[in-house]
Amino acid sequence: MAEVSVLCAVLVLLLIGWLLKTAQGGWLAPGPFFALYWAIGLAGPQVLAPDFIQSQAAVWYIVALGGAFGIGSWTAAMEGPVRDERTELRPLNRPALRWLVAIGTVTGFVATVAVQVANGYSIGAIVSAQALLDAAAAFSVERYAGETSTPVLVPVLLAVTYAAAMVAPFAAQGLNRWRTLACYLGPAAGATMYAVLTTARFGMLTVAFFLFAGWVAAQTRANGHTPRPGGRTLIVTALAFVALAVTFVSIAFLRVGRFDPQIRGVIADKLRVYAAGYMPAFSQWFEQEAPTFPATWGASTFTGLIPSTGGGSVGFSTSIPTGTGEDSNIFTAWRFLVEDFGVALALVAIAGAGWVITRAWRKVIRHPDPASLVLLICGYAYVMNSSTQTLFLFTNVVAAVAIAYAALSLRRRPPRAPIESPQVRAVRQMLVRLGRS
């Protein structure tokens, strides 16, 4: 019965997505993208972990969220916007964007070294396989025990790396293939190294989401319509996803410091929780604890912007059984949203988000500006991160948004006219007089 209910929910979301795709011109428009993402998000746990607890009420509430987002998106753009042929794009300061990408790549590695040194681990762990295993496993144990030390500078350094990921697709435009690849891989490499050595994977996933969201925004700005990926783009995207998944799995082994057969079953169970644990956690919380009325009015969703409230921290301090012996503390972004606005008004809030993100998408197509670009990037990244937690949980993510906005707002100075010396001026004037005579 549960399987049929989930299948029906997935089909409803796909229908919502298809209707919006027909109106807005592509699956990567905000409304269709949300519906498609969560159709996969509901189907995934049923395929990967059918024995996990899934509440039908929670499943259909997510469908309602998809419908509400779709309504907001449709009212913002009932049909696909078209760019006027006379529209001139405001030029971006691409040299400055490329500098930000380079600096953001470096800051990711510097943050890694700073954390390692602050916690007494050797920098040599980066180049020695066995030292890497030992350091990562020990660091993971200490991190979960609350015994690690994170220098104040590290979140700032990571904020620059996140901002670099947001602007990398814009910086890459106009470059050859290898330099384009370097623009994408730079921030990803910095964040991945931090994830490998600290076993904290949020930063790596955030950079991946920002790179994809930035690519959508950059292509939409450049072409005047939502990207329609071809075969090569789909292959590159699939390879990137595989690389991200392999890295994610490898970090799970690094957390225990072993790769032997005895530990593989344990790791496999943990990976099922990482991949599908959001549904049993959200299902049980939604049925037992979801508030009916608003409580924090946005402070949980935007904890990084309003850190004094402490909103959202509960999402990590409690774990809920999945029904198979494991526990999960992955509650999705919808727990934060419902805690903010209650069950009913959360639907209104997500409809408003759909409207705002789609208006930004429409603006990027017609008359793009830095604000609409950053808002669109954040919208896509929020949707992709919604299966785990709110994107804006950490202050340095909010800071990264501000840095990216500033970088995209920079104007490139026009080239200065050459300064003419008196001698050159005299010769030029003489030639002009000769030409008239």
TORKOL-4160 file (C-alpha; in steps of 0.2 Angstrom, whole numbers, padded with zeros to 4 digits, m for minus):
437
<pt num="1" X="0000" Y="0000" Z="0000"/>
<pt num="2" X="0014" Y="0012" Z="0005"/>
<pt num="3" X="0023" Y="0008" Z="m0012"/>
<pt num="4" X="0007" Y="0012" Z="m0022"/>
<pt num="5" X="0005" Y="0029" Z="m0012"/>
<pt num="6" X="0023" Y="0034" Z="m0016"/>
<pt num="7" X="0021" Y="0029" Z="m0034"/>
<pt num="8" X="0006" Y="0040" Z="m0035"/>
<pt num="9" X="0014" Y="0054" Z="m0027"/>
<pt num="10" X="0029" Y="0053" Z="m0039"/>
<pt num="11" X="0017" Y="0053" Z="m0054"/>
<pt num="12" X="0008" Y="0068" Z="m0047"/>
<pt num="13" X="0024" Y="0078" Z="m0045"/>
<pt num="14" X="0029" Y="0073" Z="m0063"/>
<pt num="15" X="0013" Y="0079" Z="m0069"/>
<pt num="16" X="0015" Y="0095" Z="m0060"/>
<pt num="17" X="0032" Y="0097" Z="m0068"/>
<pt num="18" X="0027" Y="0093" Z="m0085"/>
<pt num="19" X="0013" Y="0106" Z="m0085"/>
<pt num="20" X="0025" Y="0119" Z="m0079"/>
<pt num="21" X="0038" Y="0113" Z="m0091"/>
<pt num="22" X="0026" Y="0115" Z="m0105"/>
<pt num="23" X="0022" Y="0133" Z="m0100"/>
<pt num="24" X="0040" Y="0138" Z="m0095"/>
<pt num="25" X="0050" Y="0130" Z="m0109"/>
<pt num="26" X="0061" Y="0117" Z="m0100"/>
<pt num="27" X="0063" Y="0105" Z="m0086"/>
<pt num="28" X="0077" Y="0117" Z="m0079"/>
<pt num="29" X="0065" Y="0131" Z="m0076"/>
<pt num="30" X="0062" Y="0134" Z="m0057"/>
<pt num="31" X="0044" Y="0126" Z="m0056"/>
<pt num="32" X="0048" Y="0110" Z="m0066"/>
<pt num="33" X="0065" Y="0108" Z="m0058"/>
<pt num="34" X="0057" Y="0108" Z="m0041"/>
<pt num="35" X="0044" Y="0095" Z="m0045"/>
<pt num="36" X="0056" Y="0084" Z="m0055"/>
<pt num="37" X="0069" Y="0085" Z="m0040"/>
<pt num="38" X="0057" Y="0079" Z="m0027"/>
<pt num="39" X="0049" Y="0066" Z="m0038"/>
<pt num="40" X="0066" Y="0058" Z="m0038"/>
<pt num="41" X="0068" Y="0063" Z="m0020"/>
<pt num="42" X="0052" Y="0052" Z="m0016"/>
<pt num="43" X="0056" Y="0038" Z="m0027"/>
<pt num="44" X="0074" Y="0036" Z="m0021"/>
<pt num="45" X="0071" Y="0030" Z="m0003"/>
<pt num="46" X="0058" Y="0018" Z="m0010"/>
<pt num="47" X="0071" Y="0010" Z="m0022"/>
<pt num="48" X="0087" Y="0012" Z="m0011"/>
<pt num="49" X="0079" Y="0008" Z="0006"/>
<pt num="50" X="0061" Y="0001" Z="0005"/>
<pt num="51" X="0062" Y="m0005" Z="0023"/>
<pt num="52" X="0064" Y="0012" Z="0030"/>
<pt num="53" X="0049" Y="0021" Z="0038"/>
<pt num="54" X="0039" Y="0032" Z="0026"/>
<pt num="55" X="0023" Y="0041" Z="0032"/>
<pt num="56" X="0010" Y="0044" Z="0019"/>
<pt num="57" X="0005" Y="0060" Z="0027"/>
<pt num="58" X="0023" Y="0066" Z="0025"/>
<pt num="59" X="0025" Y="0060" Z="0007"/>
<pt num="60" X="0009" Y="0069" Z="0002"/>
<pt num="61" X="0014" Y="0085" Z="0011"/>
<pt num="62" X="0029" Y="0085" Z="0001"/>
<pt num="63" X="0018" Y="0084" Z="m0015"/>
<pt num="64" X="0008" Y="0098" Z="m0008"/>
<pt num="65" X="0024" Y="0108" Z="m0006"/>
<pt num="66" X="0028" Y="0104" Z="m0024"/>
<pt num="67" X="0011" Y="0110" Z="m0029"/>
<pt num="68" X="0012" Y="0126" Z="m0019"/>
<pt num="69" X="0029" Y="0130" Z="m0026"/>
<pt num="70" X="0022" Y="0126" Z="m0044"/>
<pt num="71" X="0007" Y="0138" Z="m0041"/>
<pt num="72" X="0019" Y="0152" Z="m0035"/>
<pt num="73" X="0030" Y="0149" Z="m0050"/>
<pt num="74" X="0016" Y="0148" Z="m0063"/>
<pt num="75" X="0009" Y="0165" Z="m0056"/>
<pt num="76" X="0026" Y="0173" Z="m0059"/>
<pt num="77" X="0028" Y="0167" Z="m0077"/>
<pt num="78" X="0012" Y="0159" Z="m0085"/>
<pt num="79" X="0022" Y="0157" Z="m0100"/>
<pt num="80" X="0041" Y="0156" Z="m0105"/>
<pt num="81" X="0048" Y="0174" Z="m0105"/>
<pt num="82" X="0057" Y="0180" Z="m0121"/>
<pt num="83" X="0072" Y="0192" Z="m0122"/>
<pt num="84" X="0070" Y="0207" Z="m0133"/>
<pt num="85" X="0083" Y="0206" Z="m0147"/>
<pt num="86" X="0088" Y="0224" Z="m0143"/>
<pt num="87" X="0093" Y="0220" Z="m0125"/>
<pt num="88" X="0111" Y="0223" Z="m0122"/>
<pt num="89" X="0118" Y="0213" Z="m0108"/>
<pt num="90" X="0128" Y="0222" Z="m0094"/>
<pt num="91" X="0146" Y="0216" Z="m0096"/>
<pt num="92" X="0153" Y="0206" Z="m0082"/>
<pt num="93" X="0170" Y="0210" Z="m0075"/>
<pt num="94" X="0177" Y="0192" Z="m0080"/>
<pt num="95" X="0195" Y="0195" Z="m0075"/>
<pt num="96" X="0189" Y="0199" Z="m0057"/>
<pt num="97" X="0178" Y="0184" Z="m0057"/>
<pt num="98" X="0192" Y="0173" Z="m0062"/>
<pt num="99" X="0203" Y="0180" Z="m0048"/>
<pt num="100" X="0189" Y="0176" Z="m0036"/>
<pt num="101" X="0189" Y="0158" Z="m0042"/>
<pt num="102" X="0208" Y="0157" Z="m0040"/>
<pt num="103" X="0207" Y="0164" Z="m0023"/>
<pt num="104" X="0192" Y="0153" Z="m0018"/>
<pt num="105" X="0202" Y="0138" Z="m0023"/>
<pt num="106" X="0217" Y="0143" Z="m0013"/>
<pt num="107" X="0206" Y="0147" Z="0003"/>
<pt num="108" X="0198" Y="0130" Z="0002"/>
<pt num="109" X="0216" Y="0122" Z="0004"/>
<pt num="110" X="0221" Y="0135" Z="0017"/>
<pt num="111" X="0206" Y="0131" Z="0027"/>
<pt num="112" X="0210" Y="0112" Z="0027"/>
<pt num="113" X="0228" Y="0115" Z="0033"/>
<pt num="114" X="0222" Y="0128" Z="0046"/>
<pt num="115" X="0210" Y="0115" Z="0054"/>
<pt num="116" X="0222" Y="0101" Z="0053"/>
<pt num="117" X="0236" Y="0111" Z="0062"/>
<pt num="118" X="0224" Y="0118" Z="0075"/>
<pt num="119" X="0219" Y="0101" Z="0080"/>
<pt num="120" X="0237" Y="0094" Z="0081"/>
<pt num="121" X="0237" Y="0084" Z="0065"/>
<pt num="122" X="0252" Y="0084" Z="0053"/>
<pt num="123" X="0251" Y="0093" Z="0036"/>
<pt num="124" X="0259" Y="0077" Z="0030"/>
<pt num="125" X="0243" Y="0068" Z="0031"/>
<pt num="126" X="0238" Y="0076" Z="0015"/>
<pt num="127" X="0252" Y="0067" Z="0005"/>
<pt num="128" X="0253" Y="0050" Z="0015"/>
<pt num="129" X="0239" Y="0038" Z="0012"/>
<pt num="130" X="0240" Y="0029" Z="0029"/>
<pt num="131" X="0242" Y="0046" Z="0038"/>
<pt num="132" X="0227" Y="0052" Z="0029"/>
<pt num="133" X="0217" Y="0037" Z="0035"/>
<pt num="134" X="0223" Y="0039" Z="0053"/>
<pt num="135" X="0220" Y="0058" Z="0054"/>
<pt num="136" X="0203" Y="0058" Z="0046"/>
<pt num="137" X="0196" Y="0044" Z="0057"/>
<pt num="138" X="0203" Y="0052" Z="0073"/>
<pt num="139" X="0196" Y="0069" Z="0067"/>
<pt num="140" X="0179" Y="0062" Z="0064"/>
<pt num="141" X="0178" Y="0054" Z="0081"/>
<pt num="142" X="0184" Y="0070" Z="0089"/>
<pt num="143" X="0172" Y="0081" Z="0079"/>
<pt num="144" X="0157" Y="0070" Z="0084"/>
<pt num="145" X="0163" Y="0071" Z="0102"/>
<pt num="146" X="0163" Y="0090" Z="0101"/>
<pt num="147" X="0182" Y="0090" Z="0104"/>
<pt num="148" X="0188" Y="0098" Z="0088"/>
<pt num="149" X="0194" Y="0116" Z="0087"/>
<pt num="150" X="0189" Y="0127" Z="0072"/>
<pt num="151" X="0199" Y="0143" Z="0070"/>
<pt num="152" X="0188" Y="0158" Z="0067"/>
<pt num="153" X="0197" Y="0161" Z="0050"/>
<pt num="154" X="0191" Y="0144" Z="0043"/>
<pt num="155" X="0172" Y="0149" Z="0040"/>
<pt num="156" X="0178" Y="0165" Z="0032"/>
<pt num="157" X="0190" Y="0155" Z="0020"/>
<pt num="158" X="0176" Y="0143" Z="0016"/>
<pt num="159" X="0164" Y="0158" Z="0012"/>
<pt num="160" X="0176" Y="0163" Z="m0001"/>
<pt num="161" X="0177" Y="0146" Z="m0008"/>
<pt num="162" X="0158" Y="0145" Z="m0009"/>
<pt num="163" X="0157" Y="0162" Z="m0017"/>
<pt num="164" X="0170" Y="0156" Z="m0030"/>
<pt num="165" X="0159" Y="0141" Z="m0034"/>
<pt num="166" X="0144" Y="0153" Z="m0037"/>
<pt num="167" X="0153" Y="0164" Z="m0050"/>
<pt num="168" X="0164" Y="0150" Z="m0058"/>
<pt num="169" X="0152" Y="0147" Z="m0072"/>
<pt num="170" X="0152" Y="0165" Z="m0077"/>
<pt num="171" X="0171" Y="0166" Z="m0075"/>
<pt num="172" X="0173" Y="0151" Z="m0087"/>
<pt num="173" X="0163" Y="0159" Z="m0101"/>
<pt num="174" X="0175" Y="0164" Z="m0115"/>
<pt num="175" X="0189" Y="0152" Z="m0110"/>
<pt num="176" X="0196" Y="0137" Z="m0119"/>
<pt num="177" X="0190" Y="0120" Z="m0113"/>
<pt num="178" X="0204" Y="0116" Z="m0101"/>
<pt num="179" X="0203" Y="0133" Z="m0093"/>
<pt num="180" X="0184" Y="0131" Z="m0092"/>
<pt num="181" X="0187" Y="0115" Z="m0083"/>
<pt num="182" X="0200" Y="0123" Z="m0071"/>
<pt num="183" X="0187" Y="0136" Z="m0066"/>
<pt num="184" X="0174" Y="0122" Z="m0061"/>
<pt num="185" X="0187" Y="0110" Z="m0053"/>
<pt num="186" X="0196" Y="0124" Z="m0043"/>
<pt num="187" X="0183" Y="0127" Z="m0030"/>
<pt num="188" X="0177" Y="0109" Z="m0030"/>
<pt num="189" X="0195" Y="0103" Z="m0027"/>
<pt num="190" X="0197" Y="0115" Z="m0012"/>
<pt num="191" X="0181" Y="0110" Z="m0004"/>
<pt num="192" X="0184" Y="0091" Z="m0007"/>
<pt num="193" X="0201" Y="0092" Z="0001"/>
<pt num="194" X="0192" Y="0100" Z="0016"/>
<pt num="195" X="0179" Y="0087" Z="0016"/>
<pt num="196" X="0192" Y="0072" Z="0015"/>
<pt num="197" X="0203" Y="0078" Z="0029"/>
<pt num="198" X="0189" Y="0084" Z="0041"/>
<pt num="199" X="0176" Y="0071" Z="0035"/>
<pt num="200" X="0163" Y="0085" Z="0035"/>
<pt num="201" X="0154" Y="0084" Z="0018"/>
<pt num="202" X="0142" Y="0099" Z="0019"/>
<pt num="203" X="0155" Y="0111" Z="0011"/>
<pt num="204" X="0158" Y="0099" Z="m0003"/>
<pt num="205" X="0140" Y="0097" Z="m0007"/>
<pt num="206" X="0137" Y="0116" Z="m0006"/>
<pt num="207" X="0150" Y="0119" Z="m0018"/>
<pt num="208" X="0143" Y="0106" Z="m0030"/>
<pt num="209" X="0126" Y="0113" Z="m0029"/>
<pt num="210" X="0132" Y="0131" Z="m0031"/>
<pt num="211" X="0142" Y="0126" Z="m0047"/>
<pt num="212" X="0127" Y="0118" Z="m0055"/>
<pt num="213" X="0115" Y="0132" Z="m0050"/>
<pt num="214" X="0128" Y="0145" Z="m0056"/>
<pt num="215" X="0129" Y="0135" Z="m0073"/>
<pt num="216" X="0110" Y="0136" Z="m0075"/>
<pt num="217" X="0110" Y="0155" Z="m0071"/>
<pt num="218" X="0125" Y="0158" Z="m0082"/>
<pt num="219" X="0118" Y="0149" Z="m0097"/>
<pt num="220" X="0101" Y="0157" Z="m0095"/>
<pt num="221" X="0109" Y="0174" Z="m0094"/>
<pt num="222" X="0120" Y="0171" Z="m0110"/>
<pt num="223" X="0107" Y="0163" Z="m0121"/>
<pt num="224" X="0091" Y="0171" Z="m0115"/>
<pt num="225" X="0082" Y="0155" Z="m0111"/>
<pt num="226" X="0083" Y="0140" Z="m0099"/>
<pt num="227" X="0097" Y="0128" Z="m0103"/>
<pt num="228" X="0092" Y="0113" Z="m0114"/>
<pt num="229" X="0106" Y="0101" Z="m0110"/>
<pt num="230" X="0113" Y="0091" Z="m0125"/>
<pt num="231" X="0121" Y="0074" Z="m0125"/>
<pt num="232" X="0139" Y="0081" Z="m0120"/>
<pt num="233" X="0132" Y="0091" Z="m0106"/>
<pt num="234" X="0122" Y="0076" Z="m0099"/>
<pt num="235" X="0138" Y="0065" Z="m0100"/>
<pt num="236" X="0148" Y="0078" Z="m0091"/>
<pt num="237" X="0135" Y="0080" Z="m0078"/>
<pt num="238" X="0133" Y="0061" Z="m0075"/>
<pt num="239" X="0152" Y="0060" Z="m0073"/>
<pt num="240" X="0152" Y="0074" Z="m0061"/>
<pt num="241" X="0139" Y="0066" Z="m0051"/>
<pt num="242" X="0148" Y="0049" Z="m0051"/>
<pt num="243" X="0164" Y="0058" Z="m0045"/>
<pt num="244" X="0154" Y="0066" Z="m0031"/>
<pt num="245" X="0146" Y="0050" Z="m0026"/>
<pt num="246" X="0163" Y="0041" Z="m0026"/>
<pt num="247" X="0171" Y="0055" Z="m0015"/>
<pt num="248" X="0156" Y="0054" Z="m0003"/>
<pt num="249" X="0157" Y="0035" Z="m0001"/>
<pt num="250" X="0176" Y="0036" Z="0001"/>
<pt num="251" X="0174" Y="0049" Z="0015"/>
<pt num="252" X="0163" Y="0037" Z="0024"/>
<pt num="253" X="0177" Y="0024" Z="0024"/>
<pt num="254" X="0189" Y="0038" Z="0030"/>
<pt num="255" X="0178" Y="0041" Z="0045"/>
<pt num="256" X="0182" Y="0023" Z="0051"/>
<pt num="257" X="0200" Y="0023" Z="0044"/>
<pt num="258" X="0198" Y="0005" Z="0037"/>
<pt num="259" X="0193" Y="m0003" Z="0020"/>
<pt num="260" X="0193" Y="m0021" Z="0025"/>
<pt num="261" X="0178" Y="m0032" Z="0021"/>
<pt num="262" X="0171" Y="m0032" Z="0039"/>
<pt num="263" X="0168" Y="m0014" Z="0039"/>
<pt num="264" X="0160" Y="m0013" Z="0022"/>
<pt num="265" X="0143" Y="m0019" Z="0028"/>
<pt num="266" X="0143" Y="m0006" Z="0041"/>
<pt num="267" X="0147" Y="0007" Z="0029"/>
<pt num="268" X="0134" Y="0001" Z="0017"/>
<pt num="269" X="0121" Y="0003" Z="0030"/>
<pt num="270" X="0127" Y="0021" Z="0034"/>
<pt num="271" X="0127" Y="0025" Z="0016"/>
<pt num="272" X="0108" Y="0020" Z="0015"/>
<pt num="273" X="0105" Y="0032" Z="0029"/>
<pt num="274" X="0114" Y="0046" Z="0021"/>
<pt num="275" X="0105" Y="0043" Z="0004"/>
<pt num="276" X="0088" Y="0040" Z="0010"/>
<pt num="277" X="0087" Y="0044" Z="0029"/>
<pt num="278" X="0078" Y="0060" Z="0026"/>
<pt num="279" X="0061" Y="0052" Z="0023"/>
<pt num="280" X="0060" Y="0042" Z="0039"/>
<pt num="281" X="0067" Y="0056" Z="0049"/>
<pt num="282" X="0055" Y="0069" Z="0042"/>
<pt num="283" X="0040" Y="0057" Z="0042"/>
<pt num="284" X="0041" Y="0053" Z="0060"/>
<pt num="285" X="0044" Y="0071" Z="0065"/>
<pt num="286" X="0030" Y="0077" Z="0054"/>
<pt num="287" X="0017" Y="0065" Z="0061"/>
<pt num="288" X="0023" Y="0068" Z="0079"/>
<pt num="289" X="0030" Y="0085" Z="0082"/>
<pt num="290" X="0026" Y="0097" Z="0067"/>
<pt num="291" X="0018" Y="0113" Z="0074"/>
<pt num="292" X="0001" Y="0119" Z="0067"/>
<pt num="293" X="0005" Y="0137" Z="0069"/>
<pt num="294" X="0020" Y="0148" Z="0065"/>
<pt num="295" X="0034" Y="0148" Z="0078"/>
<pt num="296" X="0050" Y="0156" Z="0072"/>
<pt num="297" X="0044" Y="0166" Z="0057"/>
<pt num="298" X="0059" Y="0162" Z="0046"/>
<pt num="299" X="0073" Y="0161" Z="0059"/>
<pt num="300" X="0075" Y="0142" Z="0057"/>
<pt num="301" X="0076" Y="0143" Z="0038"/>
<pt num="302" X="0088" Y="0158" Z="0039"/>
<pt num="303" X="0098" Y="0153" Z="0054"/>
<pt num="304" X="0114" Y="0159" Z="0046"/>
<pt num="305" X="0107" Y="0176" Z="0044"/>
<pt num="306" X="0099" Y="0177" Z="0061"/>
<pt num="307" X="0112" Y="0166" Z="0071"/>
<pt num="308" X="0106" Y="0173" Z="0088"/>
<pt num="309" X="0090" Y="0163" Z="0087"/>
<pt num="310" X="0098" Y="0146" Z="0087"/>
<pt num="311" X="0085" Y="0141" Z="0075"/>
<pt num="312" X="0088" Y="0124" Z="0066"/>
<pt num="313" X="0101" Y="0117" Z="0078"/>
<pt num="314" X="0088" Y="0105" Z="0084"/>
<pt num="315" X="0089" Y="0096" Z="0067"/>
<pt num="316" X="0106" Y="0090" Z="0072"/>
<pt num="317" X="0104" Y="0087" Z="0090"/>
<pt num="318" X="0091" Y="0073" Z="0089"/>
<pt num="319" X="0091" Y="0057" Z="0079"/>
<pt num="320" X="0076" Y="0047" Z="0074"/>
<pt num="321" X="0076" Y="0028" Z="0070"/>
<pt num="322" X="0074" Y="0023" Z="0052"/>
<pt num="323" X="0065" Y="0007" Z="0056"/>
<pt num="324" X="0080" Y="m0005" Z="0052"/>
<pt num="325" X="0091" Y="m0002" Z="0067"/>
<pt num="326" X="0100" Y="0014" Z="0061"/>
<pt num="327" X="0096" Y="0032" Z="0066"/>
<pt num="328" X="0095" Y="0048" Z="0055"/>
<pt num="329" X="0096" Y="0066" Z="0059"/>
<pt num="330" X="0093" Y="0072" Z="0042"/>
<pt num="331" X="0076" Y="0080" Z="0042"/>
<pt num="332" X="0075" Y="0090" Z="0025"/>
<pt num="333" X="0073" Y="0108" Z="0023"/>
<pt num="334" X="0055" Y="0106" Z="0026"/>
<pt num="335" X="0057" Y="0103" Z="0045"/>
<pt num="336" X="0065" Y="0121" Z="0046"/>
<pt num="337" X="0051" Y="0128" Z="0035"/>
<pt num="338" X="0037" Y="0120" Z="0045"/>
<pt num="339" X="0045" Y="0125" Z="0062"/>
<pt num="340" X="0045" Y="0143" Z="0055"/>
<pt num="341" X="0027" Y="0144" Z="0048"/>
<pt num="342" X="0017" Y="0129" Z="0054"/>
<pt num="343" X="0010" Y="0116" Z="0043"/>
<pt num="344" X="m0002" Y="0127" Z="0033"/>
<pt num="345" X="0007" Y="0143" Z="0031"/>
<pt num="346" X="0023" Y="0133" Z="0026"/>
<pt num="347" X="0013" Y="0130" Z="0010"/>
<pt num="348" X="0010" Y="0149" Z="0008"/>
<pt num="349" X="0029" Y="0152" Z="0011"/>
<pt num="350" X="0035" Y="0139" Z="m0002"/>
<pt num="351" X="0023" Y="0147" Z="m0014"/>
<pt num="352" X="0030" Y="0164" Z="m0011"/>
<pt num="353" X="0048" Y="0156" Z="m0013"/>
<pt num="354" X="0042" Y="0149" Z="m0030"/>
<pt num="355" X="0036" Y="0166" Z="m0035"/>
<pt num="356" X="0052" Y="0175" Z="m0030"/>
<pt num="357" X="0063" Y="0162" Z="m0038"/>
<pt num="358" X="0053" Y="0162" Z="m0054"/>
<pt num="359" X="0053" Y="0181" Z="m0055"/>
<pt num="360" X="0072" Y="0181" Z="m0054"/>
<pt num="361" X="0073" Y="0168" Z="m0068"/>
<pt num="362" X="0061" Y="0179" Z="m0078"/>
<pt num="363" X="0072" Y="0194" Z="m0075"/>
<pt num="364" X="0088" Y="0184" Z="m0079"/>
<pt num="365" X="0080" Y="0180" Z="m0096"/>
<pt num="366" X="0074" Y="0198" Z="m0100"/>
<pt num="367" X="0086" Y="0210" Z="m0092"/>
<pt num="368" X="0098" Y="0201" Z="m0081"/>
<pt num="369" X="0106" Y="0210" Z="m0066"/>
<pt num="370" X="0117" Y="0204" Z="m0051"/>
<pt num="371" X="0103" Y="0203" Z="m0039"/>
<pt num="372" X="0092" Y="0192" Z="m0050"/>
<pt num="373" X="0107" Y="0181" Z="m0054"/>
<pt num="374" X="0112" Y="0178" Z="m0036"/>
<pt num="375" X="0094" Y="0175" Z="m0031"/>
<pt num="376" X="0092" Y="0162" Z="m0045"/>
<pt num="377" X="0108" Y="0153" Z="m0040"/>
<pt num="378" X="0102" Y="0153" Z="m0022"/>
<pt num="379" X="0085" Y="0146" Z="m0027"/>
<pt num="380" X="0092" Y="0132" Z="m0036"/>
<pt num="381" X="0104" Y="0128" Z="m0023"/>
<pt num="382" X="0091" Y="0128" Z="m0010"/>
<pt num="383" X="0080" Y="0116" Z="m0019"/>
<pt num="384" X="0095" Y="0104" Z="m0022"/>
<pt num="385" X="0100" Y="0105" Z="m0003"/>
<pt num="386" X="0082" Y="0103" Z="0003"/>
<pt num="387" X="0083" Y="0084" Z="0005"/>
<pt num="388" X="0095" Y="0087" Z="0019"/>
<pt num="389" X="0093" Y="0104" Z="0027"/>
<pt num="390" X="0091" Y="0122" Z="0024"/>
<pt num="391" X="0105" Y="0130" Z="0013"/>
<pt num="392" X="0106" Y="0145" Z="0024"/>
<pt num="393" X="0110" Y="0136" Z="0040"/>
<pt num="394" X="0127" Y="0143" Z="0041"/>
<pt num="395" X="0133" Y="0161" Z="0042"/>
<pt num="396" X="0147" Y="0159" Z="0030"/>
<pt num="397" X="0135" Y="0153" Z="0016"/>
<pt num="398" X="0126" Y="0169" Z="0018"/>
<pt num="399" X="0142" Y="0179" Z="0018"/>
<pt num="400" X="0147" Y="0169" Z="0002"/>
<pt num="401" X="0131" Y="0176" Z="m0006"/>
<pt num="402" X="0136" Y="0193" Z="m0002"/>
<pt num="403" X="0153" Y="0191" Z="m0009"/>
<pt num="404" X="0146" Y="0183" Z="m0025"/>
<pt num="405" X="0134" Y="0198" Z="m0027"/>
<pt num="406" X="0148" Y="0210" Z="m0025"/>
<pt num="407" X="0159" Y="0201" Z="m0038"/>
<pt num="408" X="0145" Y="0200" Z="m0051"/>
<pt num="409" X="0141" Y="0219" Z="m0048"/>
<pt num="410" X="0159" Y="0225" Z="m0052"/>
<pt num="411" X="0160" Y="0234" Z="m0068"/>
<pt num="412" X="0175" Y="0232" Z="m0079"/>
<pt num="413" X="0184" Y="0249" Z="m0083"/>
<pt num="414" X="0185" Y="0253" Z="m0101"/>
<pt num="415" X="0203" Y="0254" Z="m0108"/>
<pt num="416" X="0211" Y="0271" Z="m0106"/>
<pt num="417" X="0215" Y="0281" Z="m0121"/>
<pt num="418" X="0234" Y="0281" Z="m0124"/>
<pt num="419" X="0242" Y="0297" Z="m0118"/>
<pt num="420" X="0249" Y="0307" Z="m0132"/>
<pt num="421" X="0266" Y="0316" Z="m0129"/>
<pt num="422" X="0269" Y="0334" Z="m0135"/>
<pt num="423" X="0281" Y="0327" Z="m0149"/>
<pt num="424" X="0268" Y="0315" Z="m0156"/>
<pt num="425" X="0255" Y="0328" Z="m0155"/>
<pt num="426" X="0266" Y="0340" Z="m0165"/>
<pt num="427" X="0269" Y="0327" Z="m0178"/>
<pt num="428" X="0251" Y="0322" Z="m0180"/>
<pt num="429" X="0246" Y="0340" Z="m0182"/>
<pt num="430" X="0259" Y="0343" Z="m0195"/>
<pt num="431" X="0253" Y="0328" Z="m0205"/>
<pt num="432" X="0235" Y="0334" Z="m0204"/>
<pt num="433" X="0241" Y="0351" Z="m0211"/>
<pt num="434" X="0250" Y="0343" Z="m0225"/>
<pt num="435" X="0235" Y="0332" Z="m0229"/>
<pt num="436" X="0224" Y="0348" Z="m0231"/>
<pt num="437" X="0237" Y="0357" Z="m0242"/>
